[in-house]
Amino acid sequence: MPAPPDRRSFPGFSRSDGRVGTRNFIGIIASVNCSSTVCNAIAREANARLLPQFPNLDGFVPIVHDQGCAIATAGEGFALLVRVLRGYCDHPNFGGVLLVRLGCEVNQLTLCRRDDETRERHASFNIQEVGGSAEAVRRALERLAPIAARADAGPCRFPG
């Protein structure tokens, strides 16, 4: 009888809830289709300016969609949108997320839990309140820097 194989492991990213991610992304989540362009600009700038400072991050990823504005909040479509976006907030492959709202949408999502751990890795803001797209990108980078610093903790070896 052959000997059992050596125990295998993989480099992963430990999350406070005990799960382990195999990737370490920061999500830039649009609450509504109208904030998608700004989310793409934020991710582009963050990848250019912040990512080089954080070697254990895989990147800043825009999570955009074509829903949210004037969507009926009672129904399957809205429930599906919330479930999918919340899934990104809680996914172990995301070390943090930034939720970007326009401000006037029906879809006023509050996706992320606000306990002590998520306060350090989740943030949100409203484009209209900060003064438009250019200012939103600037403010987003300020909010993303501490999230990225927390998520940048190096990978650990986990038994497989």
C-alpha positions, -999 to +999 in steps of 0.1 A: +000+000+000+014+034-010+021+060+017-004+088+020+005+119+001+021+148+019-003+172+033-009+200+008-013+237+015-019+269-004-011+306+002-044+322+013-057+353+029-073+348+063-105+367+070-118+375+104-148+352+100-125+322+096-128+319+059-098+320+036-095+338+003-073+326-025-072+361-039-070+396-023-090+421-043-106+454-032-140+458-048-154+491-060-191+485-061-217+506-079-250+508-061-267+520-093-258+520-130-253+558-128-223+554-106-206+527-129-185+552-148-171+567-116-164+531-102-144+523-134-124+556-130-118+549-093-105+514-100-083+526-128-068+553-106-064+530-076-047+504-097-023+530-111-016+549-078-024+527-048-017+492-060+021+496-063+022+504-026+005+472-016+023+441-029-001+416-014-032+430-032-043+415-065-060+447-076-089+471-074-119+457-093-149+477-104-182+458-098-207+476-121-242+467-134-271+483-153-297+483-125-307+503-095-322+535-108-360+535-105-360+498-097-389+485-077-376+476-042-403+449-038-396+421-061-373+394-074-351+418-094-342+440-065-337+410-042-313+395-067-293+427-071-289+431-034-280+394-029-253+396-056-238+428-044-238+417-008-221+385-019-192+406-032-191+425+001-188+393+021-167+372-003-134+360+011-115+369-020-122+406-013-101+421+014-123+451+013-149+470-006-160+506-014-197+511-021-202+541-045-237+556-045-249+583-068-273+597-042-307+600-060-312+563-068-341+543-055-316+516-047-301+531-015-281+500-007-266+494+027-249+461+018-221+458+042-224+448+078-212+475+101-195+456+129-160+464+141-143+443+115-162+456+085-158+492+095-121+487+088-126+470+054-158+485+041-166+521+032-191+540+012-199+574-001-223+594-022-211+610-055-235+639-053-226+647-017-189+649-024-193+672-054-192+652-086-171+626-104-136+641-102-140+648-065-154+613-060-123+597-075-101+618-052-121+610-021-123+573-031-085+570-031-084+585+004-109+560+016-093+531-002-058+536+012-066+524+048-087+495+035-059+485+012-034+487+040-055+464+062-060+440+033-023+440+024-013+416+053+006+389+036-007+355+026-005+326+050+000+289+042-032+270+048-036+232+049-057+219+020 
